[in-house]
Amino acid sequence: MSTLWLETLTQTGTPCGTARLSARLADMVLVQRPERVAAHRHAVLVGELY
């Protein structure tokens, strides 16, 4: 079973502890801002979700 972490749109600075831990455990990280792709390995830019 694959797992993913969806980083919220409000995340703008360095990842918080929860985001760092969850991103390490996840198989894929979905981010909503282009500048956040470099913050996580396996990050995929999905754009803004409403």
N, C-alpha and C positions, 0 to 999 in steps of 0.2 A: 504494500500500500504506500503510495507516494504522499508526502505531506508538503504543504506550502504555507508561506507566511505572507500576508498582505499588509504591507506597510501603509499606514494611514496618510492621508494628504496633509495632515497637520505636522507631520515629522519634517522638520527643516534643518535642524542642526545635526550634531553627532547622534548616532543611535543610542537610545536609552538601554539600560541593562536587559529589559524584557525583549527588546528588538534584537539585541546582539545574541542572546541565548536562543531565542526562537529561530532566528535566521540560521544559526549554526546547526540546529536540529532538523531544519526543513530541507527538503530536496530542491525546492525552488522558492525564490523570494520574488514577489510581485511588488513593484514600486510604482508610484503615481507621478513622480517628478524625474525628469531626465538627469538632474544632478545627483540623484540618489542611487543610480545604477552602480557607481563606483564604490559605494559604501558597503555593498554586500556581494559575496561571491554567489554565483548562480542567479543573479538578479535579472528580471525581465521587466522592461518598461511596458506598462499597460495603459498609461495615461490616467486622466482624472475619471473617477467613478462617482456617480451621483446616487 
